[in-house]
Amino acid sequence: MAKRIIDLGVTKEMLTGDNFPEIKIADKCYVVDDRQNTWDKIQEAQNDEKLTPKEREDKVYELALGKSAFEEIKALNLPVTTYTFFSYCVMAAITGEDPKELQNMAKAQAKAKN
């Protein structure tokens, strides 16, 4: 019986920085690490009860963007609405979803709780 192989189409080149999703803020693009190991670490950070909500949020961004990129973005002192949308953009870059759809889903879930 022949062995069945299912090719995911992932090549070594796809795992390099040039193939990661990016988020553009002003005139600069920031690479988002969408690898599975990073996603697992993000999930751990989001569930870490020892961290405050702000510490958890910062940890997620540091994992996804790298510490120096995140520090640079924090220094921009973005408006609250932009920073909130930024959070959806980071998650969308990792999961392949549309950030506006994620934002709308979150709004719908918040309304459903009330």
DSSP file (Angstrom, degrees, kcal/mol; ACC not computed):
  #  RESIDUE AA STRUCTURE BP1 BP2  ACC     N-H-->O    O-->H-N    N-H-->O    O-->H-N    TCO  KAPPA ALPHA  PHI   PSI    X-CA   Y-CA   Z-CA
    1    1 A M              0   0    0      0, 0.0     2,-0.1     0, 0.0     0, 0.0   0.000 360.0 360.0 360.0 133.9    0.0    0.0    0.0
    2    2 A A        -     0   0    0      1,-0.1     2,-0.2     0, 0.0     0, 0.0  -0.448 360.0-110.8 -75.6 144.7    1.4    3.4   -1.0
    3    3 A K        -     0   0    0     -2,-0.1     2,-0.5     1,-0.0    -1,-0.1  -0.544  27.7-133.1 -74.4 138.0    2.1    6.0    1.7
    4    4 A R        -     0   0    0     -2,-0.2     2,-0.5     2,-0.0    -1,-0.0  -0.832  23.4-171.9 -95.5 125.6   -0.3    9.0    1.7
    5    5 A I        -     0   0    0     -2,-0.5     2,-0.6     2,-0.0    -2,-0.0  -0.975   9.9-161.5-120.8 128.2    1.5   12.4    2.0
    6    6 A I        -     0   0    0     -2,-0.5     2,-0.6     2,-0.0    -2,-0.0  -0.943  13.2-149.9-109.5 116.3   -0.4   15.6    2.4
    7    7 A D        -     0   0    0     -2,-0.6    -2,-0.0     1,-0.1     0, 0.0  -0.757   8.7-163.0 -90.7 120.3    1.7   18.6    1.5
    8    8 A L        -     0   0    0     -2,-0.6    -1,-0.1     2,-0.1     3,-0.1   0.608  38.2-123.2 -75.7 -11.8    0.8   21.8    3.4
    9    9 A G        +     0   0    0      1,-0.3     2,-0.5    -3,-0.0    -2,-0.1   0.631  61.9 144.8  79.3  13.0    2.7   23.9    0.9
   10   10 A V        -     0   0    0      3,-0.0    -1,-0.3     4,-0.0     2,-0.3  -0.748  27.3-171.5 -87.8 125.3    5.0   25.4    3.5
   11   11 A T    >>  -     0   0    0     -2,-0.5     3,-0.7    -3,-0.1     4,-0.6  -0.728  38.1-109.1-111.6 165.0    8.5   26.0    2.3
   12   12 A K  G >4 S+     0   0    0     -2,-0.3     3,-1.1     1,-0.3    -1,-0.1   0.870 119.9  57.6 -57.8 -37.4   11.6   27.0    4.2
   13   13 A E  G >4 S+     0   0    0      1,-0.3     3,-1.3     2,-0.2    -1,-0.3   0.811  97.5  61.2 -65.2 -30.0   11.4   30.4    2.5
   14   14 A M  G <4 S+     0   0    0     -3,-0.7    -1,-0.3     1,-0.3    -2,-0.2   0.688  97.4  60.0 -70.0 -17.3    7.9   30.9    3.9
   15   15 A L  G << S+     0   0    0     -3,-1.1    -1,-0.3    -4,-0.6     2,-0.2   0.281  87.6  95.9 -96.1  10.7    9.3   30.8    7.5
   16   16 A T  S X  S-     0   0    0     -3,-1.3     3,-2.1     1,-0.1     4,-0.2  -0.563  91.7 -99.6 -97.0 166.2   11.6   33.7    7.0
   17   17 A G  G >  S+     0   0    0      1,-0.3     3,-1.2    -2,-0.2    15,-0.1   0.750 116.2  67.1 -55.8 -29.3   10.9   37.3    8.0
   18   18 A D  G 3  S+     0   0    0      1,-0.2    -1,-0.3    -5,-0.1    -4,-0.1   0.696 102.6  47.3 -67.7 -15.9   10.0   38.4    4.5
   19   19 A N  G <  S+     0   0    0     -3,-2.1    -1,-0.2    -6,-0.2    -2,-0.2   0.318  86.3 105.2-110.5   8.1    6.9   36.2    4.6
   20   20 A F  S <  S-     0   0    0     -3,-1.2    13,-0.1    -4,-0.2    74,-0.1  -0.570  79.7-101.1 -81.7 151.8    5.5   37.2    8.0
   21   21 A P        -     0   0    0      0, 0.0    11,-3.2     0, 0.0     2,-0.3  -0.341  40.1-150.9 -66.7 157.4    2.5   39.5    8.1
   22   22 A E  E     -A   31   0A   0      9,-0.2     2,-0.5    -3,-0.1     9,-0.2  -0.941  10.9-146.0-131.4 153.0    3.1   43.2    8.8
   23   23 A I  E     -A   30   0A   0      7,-2.6     7,-2.8    -2,-0.3     2,-0.5  -0.980  17.8-145.2-116.9 129.5    1.2   46.0   10.4
   24   24 A K  E     +A   29   0A   0     -2,-0.5     2,-0.5     5,-0.2     5,-0.2  -0.838  18.4 177.9 -99.8 127.0    1.7   49.5    9.0
   25   25 A I  E >   -A   28   0A   0      3,-2.9     3,-2.1    -2,-0.5     2,-0.3  -0.989  67.4 -40.5-127.8 120.5    1.7   52.5   11.4
   26   26 A A  T 3  S-     0   0    0     -2,-0.5    -2,-0.0     1,-0.3     0, 0.0  -0.480 125.8 -25.6  58.3-122.3    2.3   55.8    9.8
   27   27 A D  T 3  S+     0   0    0     -2,-0.3     2,-0.4    -3,-0.1    -1,-0.3   0.230 122.0  86.5-104.1  14.2    5.2   55.2    7.3
   28   28 A K  E <   -A   25   0A   0     -3,-2.1    -3,-2.9     2,-0.0     2,-0.4  -0.918  61.8-146.5-121.6 141.5    6.7   52.1    9.0
   29   29 A C  E     -A   24   0A   0     -2,-0.4     2,-0.5    -5,-0.2    -5,-0.2  -0.871  10.4-157.1-104.5 138.3    5.8   48.5    8.8
   30   30 A Y  E     -A   23   0A   0     -7,-2.8    -7,-2.6    -2,-0.4     2,-0.2  -0.961  17.5-127.4-116.9 127.8    6.2   46.2   11.8
   31   31 A V  E     -A   22   0A   0     -2,-0.5     2,-0.5    -9,-0.2    -9,-0.2  -0.526  18.5-151.2 -75.0 136.2    6.6   42.4   11.3
   32   32 A V        -     0   0    0    -11,-3.2     2,-0.8    -2,-0.2    33,-0.2  -0.946  12.6-133.4-111.0 126.1    4.2   40.2   13.3
   33   33 A D        +     0   0    0     31,-3.1    33,-0.1    -2,-0.5    61,-0.1  -0.687  29.4 172.1 -80.8 109.2    5.4   36.8   14.3
   34   34 A D        +     0   0    0     -2,-0.8    -1,-0.1    59,-0.1     2,-0.1   0.109  29.0 131.4-106.6  21.4    2.5   34.4   13.4
   35   35 A R     >  -     0   0    0      1,-0.1     4,-2.3   -20,-0.0     3,-0.2  -0.389  67.5-116.2 -74.9 154.5    4.3   31.1   14.1
   36   36 A Q  H  > S+     0   0    0      1,-0.2     4,-2.6     2,-0.2     5,-0.2   0.875 113.3  54.9 -58.3 -42.9    2.6   28.4   16.1
   37   37 A N  H  > S+     0   0    0      1,-0.2     4,-1.9     2,-0.2    -1,-0.2   0.896 109.9  47.5 -60.9 -39.1    5.2   28.6   19.0
   38   38 A T  H  > S+     0   0    0     -3,-0.2     4,-2.4     2,-0.2    -1,-0.2   0.917 110.3  52.0 -66.7 -42.9    4.6   32.3   19.3
   39   39 A W  H  X S+     0   0    0     -4,-2.3     4,-2.4     1,-0.2    -2,-0.2   0.900 108.2  51.9 -60.0 -40.9    0.9   31.8   19.3
   40   40 A D  H  X S+     0   0    0     -4,-2.6     4,-2.1     1,-0.2    -1,-0.2   0.908 110.4  48.1 -62.3 -41.8    1.2   29.2   22.1
   41   41 A K  H  X S+     0   0    0     -4,-1.9     4,-2.4     2,-0.2    -2,-0.2   0.870 109.9  52.7 -66.6 -36.4    3.3   31.7   24.2
   42   42 A I  H  X S+     0   0    0     -4,-2.4     4,-2.5     2,-0.2    -2,-0.2   0.920 108.2  50.6 -63.9 -43.4    0.7   34.4   23.5
   43   43 A Q  H  X S+     0   0    0     -4,-2.4     4,-1.2     1,-0.2    -2,-0.2   0.908 110.8  49.5 -60.8 -41.8   -2.1   32.0   24.8
   44   44 A E  H  < S+     0   0    0     -4,-2.1     3,-0.4     1,-0.2     4,-0.4   0.921 111.2  49.1 -62.1 -44.5    0.0   31.3   27.9
   45   45 A A  H >< S+     0   0    0     -4,-2.4     3,-1.1     1,-0.2    -2,-0.2   0.897 108.3  53.4 -63.4 -41.1    0.5   35.1   28.5
   46   46 A Q  H 3< S+     0   0    0     -4,-2.5    -1,-0.2     1,-0.3    -2,-0.2   0.769 114.2  42.5 -65.8 -25.0   -3.2   35.8   28.1
   47   47 A N  T 3< S+     0   0    0     -4,-1.2     2,-1.0    -3,-0.4    -1,-0.3   0.358  81.7 119.3-102.0   4.8   -4.1   33.2   30.7
   48   48 A D    X   -     0   0    0     -3,-1.1     3,-1.3    -4,-0.4     8,-0.1  -0.611  42.4-170.7 -78.2 103.8   -1.3   34.1   33.2
   49   49 A E  T 3  S+     0   0    0     -2,-1.0    -1,-0.2     1,-0.3    -4,-0.0   0.660  79.5  68.8 -69.3 -17.1   -3.2   35.1   36.4
   50   50 A K  T 3  S+     0   0    0      2,-0.1     2,-0.3    -3,-0.0    -1,-0.3   0.713  91.4  74.0 -75.1 -19.3    0.1   36.4   38.0
   51   51 A L  S <  S-     0   0    0     -3,-1.3     0, 0.0    -6,-0.2     0, 0.0  -0.663  85.5-119.1 -94.2 149.1    0.2   39.2   35.5
   52   52 A T     >  -     0   0    0     -2,-0.3     4,-2.6     1,-0.1     5,-0.2  -0.387  36.5-102.6 -73.1 162.9   -2.1   42.3   35.5
   53   53 A P  H  > S+     0   0    0      0, 0.0     4,-2.3     0, 0.0     5,-0.1   0.896 125.2  49.3 -55.1 -40.1   -4.3   42.8   32.5
   54   54 A K  H  > S+     0   0    0      2,-0.2     4,-2.6     1,-0.2     5,-0.2   0.899 110.3  50.0 -67.1 -40.3   -1.9   45.5   31.2
   55   55 A E  H  > S+     0   0    0      2,-0.2     4,-2.3     1,-0.2    -1,-0.2   0.894 110.8  50.2 -64.1 -39.5    1.2   43.3   31.8
   56   56 A R  H  X S+     0   0    0     -4,-2.6     4,-2.2     2,-0.2    -2,-0.2   0.931 111.3  48.5 -63.1 -45.6   -0.6   40.5   29.8
   57   57 A E  H  X S+     0   0    0     -4,-2.3     4,-2.1    -5,-0.2    -2,-0.2   0.934 112.2  48.0 -60.2 -47.7   -1.4   42.9   27.0
   58   58 A D  H  X S+     0   0    0     -4,-2.6     4,-2.5     1,-0.2    -1,-0.2   0.894 110.0  52.9 -61.0 -40.7    2.2   44.2   26.8
   59   59 A K  H  X S+     0   0    0     -4,-2.3     4,-2.4     2,-0.2    -1,-0.2   0.902 107.1  52.4 -62.8 -41.4    3.5   40.6   26.9
   60   60 A V  H  X S+     0   0    0     -4,-2.2     4,-2.5     1,-0.2    -1,-0.2   0.934 111.8  45.5 -59.6 -46.9    1.3   39.7   23.9
   61   61 A Y  H  X>S+     0   0    0     -4,-2.1     4,-2.8     1,-0.2     5,-0.5   0.882 111.3  52.3 -67.2 -37.8    2.6   42.6   21.9
   62   62 A E  H  X5S+     0   0    0     -4,-2.5     4,-1.8     2,-0.2    -1,-0.2   0.901 112.7  45.6 -63.5 -40.2    6.2   41.9   22.8
   63   63 A L  H  <5S+     0   0    0     -4,-2.4    -2,-0.2    -5,-0.2    -1,-0.2   0.917 118.5  41.6 -67.7 -43.1    5.8   38.3   21.7
   64   64 A A  H  <5S+     0   0    0     -4,-2.5   -31,-3.1    -5,-0.2    -2,-0.2   0.855 132.8  18.7 -74.3 -35.8    4.0   39.2   18.5
   65   65 A L  H  <5S-     0   0    0     -4,-2.8     4,-0.3   -33,-0.2    -3,-0.2   0.629 108.0-105.3-111.7 -18.2    6.2   42.2   17.4
   66   66 A G     X< -     0   0    0     -4,-1.8     4,-2.4    -5,-0.5     5,-0.2   0.061  35.4 -89.9  93.0 147.0    9.4   41.9   19.4
   67   67 A K  H  > S+     0   0    0      1,-0.2     4,-2.6     2,-0.2     5,-0.2   0.905 123.3  48.0 -61.0 -46.3   10.3   44.1   22.4
   68   68 A S  H  > S+     0   0    0      1,-0.2     4,-2.1     2,-0.2    -1,-0.2   0.905 112.7  48.3 -66.7 -40.1   12.0   47.0   20.5
   69   69 A A  H  > S+     0   0    0     -4,-0.3     4,-2.2     2,-0.2    -1,-0.2   0.916 113.0  48.6 -64.3 -42.1    9.2   47.3   17.9
   70   70 A F  H  X S+     0   0    0     -4,-2.4     4,-2.8     2,-0.2    -2,-0.2   0.915 110.2  50.7 -65.3 -41.0    6.6   47.3   20.6
   71   71 A E  H  X S+     0   0    0     -4,-2.6     4,-2.1     1,-0.2    -1,-0.2   0.900 110.0  51.3 -61.4 -39.8    8.5   49.9   22.6
   72   72 A E  H  X S+     0   0    0     -4,-2.1     4,-0.6     2,-0.2    -1,-0.2   0.905 111.2  47.1 -63.0 -42.3    8.7   52.0   19.5
   73   73 A I  H >< S+     0   0    0     -4,-2.2     3,-1.0     1,-0.2     5,-0.4   0.904 110.3  52.3 -67.7 -41.6    4.9   51.7   18.9
   74   74 A K  H >< S+     0   0    0     -4,-2.8     3,-1.7     1,-0.2    -1,-0.2   0.894 103.8  58.3 -59.9 -38.6    4.2   52.6   22.6
   75   75 A A  H 3< S+     0   0    0     -4,-2.1    -1,-0.2     1,-0.3    -2,-0.2   0.689  91.0  70.5 -67.0 -17.9    6.3   55.7   22.2
   76   76 A L  T << S-     0   0    0     -3,-1.0    -1,-0.3    -4,-0.6    -2,-0.2   0.726  93.3-145.9 -69.1 -20.3    4.1   56.9   19.4
   77   77 A N    <   -     0   0    0     -3,-1.7    -3,-0.1    -4,-0.4    -2,-0.1   0.956  22.1-158.0  51.9  57.4    1.4   57.5   22.1
   78   78 A L        -     0   0    0     -5,-0.4    -1,-0.1     1,-0.1     5,-0.0  -0.220  23.3 -92.7 -63.3 151.5   -1.4   56.5   19.7
   79   79 A P     >  -     0   0    0      0, 0.0     4,-2.8     0, 0.0     5,-0.3  -0.302  40.1-109.7 -59.4 153.1   -5.0   57.7   20.4
   80   80 A V  H  > S+     0   0    0      1,-0.2     4,-2.6     2,-0.2     5,-0.2   0.897 117.9  50.6 -55.3 -45.8   -7.1   55.2   22.4
   81   81 A T  H  > S+     0   0    0      1,-0.2     4,-2.0     2,-0.2    -1,-0.2   0.890 113.0  46.5 -63.4 -37.8   -9.3   54.3   19.4
   82   82 A T  H  > S+     0   0    0     -3,-0.2     4,-2.4     2,-0.2    -2,-0.2   0.908 112.5  49.6 -69.0 -42.3   -6.2   53.7   17.2
   83   83 A Y  H  X S+     0   0    0     -4,-2.8     4,-1.5     2,-0.2    -2,-0.2   0.879 110.2  51.4 -65.6 -37.3   -4.5   51.6   19.9
   84   84 A T  H  X S+     0   0    0     -4,-2.6     4,-1.2    -5,-0.3     3,-0.3   0.932 111.5  46.3 -63.9 -45.6   -7.6   49.6   20.4
   85   85 A F  H  X S+     0   0    0     -4,-2.0     4,-2.1     1,-0.2    -2,-0.2   0.864 105.3  62.4 -64.8 -34.7   -7.8   48.9   16.7
   86   86 A F  H  X S+     0   0    0     -4,-2.4     4,-2.4     1,-0.2    -1,-0.2   0.885  98.6  55.9 -55.0 -41.1   -4.1   48.1   16.7
   87   87 A S  H  X S+     0   0    0     -4,-1.5     4,-1.9    -3,-0.3    -1,-0.2   0.891 108.2  47.0 -62.4 -39.0   -4.8   45.2   19.1
   88   88 A Y  H  X S+     0   0    0     -4,-1.2     4,-2.5    -3,-0.2    -1,-0.2   0.863 109.9  54.4 -68.5 -35.4   -7.3   43.7   16.6
   89   89 A C  H  X S+     0   0    0     -4,-2.1     4,-2.5     2,-0.2    -2,-0.2   0.897 107.2  50.2 -64.9 -40.3   -4.8   44.2   13.8
   90   90 A V  H  X S+     0   0    0     -4,-2.4     4,-1.7     2,-0.2    -2,-0.2   0.950 114.1  43.8 -63.1 -48.8   -2.1   42.2   15.8
   91   91 A M  H  X S+     0   0    0     -4,-1.9     4,-2.5     1,-0.2     6,-0.3   0.888 114.0  51.2 -64.6 -37.9   -4.5   39.3   16.4
   92   92 A A  H  X>S+     0   0    0     -4,-2.5     4,-2.1     1,-0.2     5,-0.6   0.890 107.0  53.4 -66.5 -39.0   -5.7   39.4   12.8
   93   93 A A  H  <5S+     0   0    0     -4,-2.5    -1,-0.2     1,-0.2    -2,-0.2   0.876 113.9  43.4 -62.4 -36.6   -2.2   39.3   11.5
   94   94 A I  H  <5S+     0   0    0     -4,-1.7    -2,-0.2    -5,-0.2    -1,-0.2   0.905 122.6  35.2 -75.0 -42.4   -1.5   36.2   13.5
   95   95 A T  H  <5S-     0   0    0     -4,-2.5    -2,-0.2    -5,-0.2    -3,-0.2   0.587 103.4-120.4 -92.6 -10.6   -4.8   34.4   12.8
   96   96 A G  T  <5 +     0   0    0     -4,-2.1    -3,-0.2     1,-0.2    -4,-0.1   0.613  69.2 131.8  81.0  11.2   -5.3   35.5    9.2
   97   97 A E      < -     0   0    0     -5,-0.6    -1,-0.2    -6,-0.3    -2,-0.1  -0.350  67.2 -96.5 -88.0 173.0   -8.6   37.1   10.0
   98   98 A D     >  -     0   0    0      1,-0.1     4,-2.2    -2,-0.1     3,-0.3  -0.808  27.3-140.2 -89.0 128.6   -9.8   40.6    9.1
   99   99 A P  H  > S+     0   0    0      0, 0.0     4,-2.3     0, 0.0     5,-0.2   0.859 101.6  52.5 -60.8 -35.9   -9.2   43.1   11.9
  100  100 A K  H  > S+     0   0    0      2,-0.2     4,-2.4     1,-0.2     5,-0.2   0.875 108.4  50.9 -68.0 -35.9  -12.6   44.8   11.4
  101  101 A E  H  > S+     0   0    0     -3,-0.3     4,-2.5     2,-0.2    -1,-0.2   0.914 110.2  49.5 -65.6 -42.0  -14.4   41.5   11.6
  102  102 A L  H  X S+     0   0    0     -4,-2.2     4,-2.3     2,-0.2    -2,-0.2   0.916 111.7  49.3 -61.4 -42.4  -12.6   40.7   14.9
  103  103 A Q  H  X S+     0   0    0     -4,-2.3     4,-2.3     1,-0.2    -2,-0.2   0.915 111.4  48.4 -63.7 -43.6  -13.5   44.1   16.2
  104  104 A N  H  X S+     0   0    0     -4,-2.4     4,-2.4     2,-0.2    -1,-0.2   0.883 110.6  51.4 -64.7 -38.4  -17.2   43.6   15.2
  105  105 A M  H  X S+     0   0    0     -4,-2.5     4,-2.4     2,-0.2    -2,-0.2   0.911 110.1  49.3 -64.2 -41.5  -17.3   40.1   16.8
  106  106 A A  H  X S+     0   0    0     -4,-2.3     4,-2.3     2,-0.2    -2,-0.2   0.905 111.0  49.5 -64.3 -41.3  -15.9   41.6   20.1
  107  107 A K  H  X S+     0   0    0     -4,-2.3     4,-2.3     2,-0.2    -2,-0.2   0.917 111.3  49.4 -63.3 -42.6  -18.5   44.3   20.0
  108  108 A A  H  X S+     0   0    0     -4,-2.4     4,-2.0     1,-0.2    -2,-0.2   0.894 111.3  49.2 -63.7 -40.5  -21.3   41.8   19.4
  109  109 A Q  H  X S+     0   0    0     -4,-2.4     4,-1.4     2,-0.2    -1,-0.2   0.887 110.4  50.9 -66.4 -38.4  -20.0   39.6   22.3
  110  110 A A  H  X S+     0   0    0     -4,-2.3     4,-0.9     1,-0.2    -2,-0.2   0.905 111.4  47.8 -65.8 -40.6  -19.8   42.6   24.6
  111  111 A K  H  < S+     0   0    0     -4,-2.3     3,-0.4     1,-0.2    -1,-0.2   0.877 108.1  55.5 -66.3 -37.2  -23.4   43.6   23.7
  112  112 A A  H  < S+     0   0    0     -4,-2.0    -1,-0.2     1,-0.2    -2,-0.2   0.817 104.3  54.4 -66.3 -30.3  -24.6   40.0   24.3
  113  113 A K  H  <        0   0    0     -4,-1.4    -1,-0.2     1,-0.2    -2,-0.2   0.787 360.0 360.0 -73.1 -26.5  -23.1   40.1   27.8
  114  114 A N     <        0   0    0     -4,-0.9    -1,-0.2    -3,-0.4    -2,-0.2   0.453 360.0 360.0 -87.3 360.0  -25.1   43.2   28.7
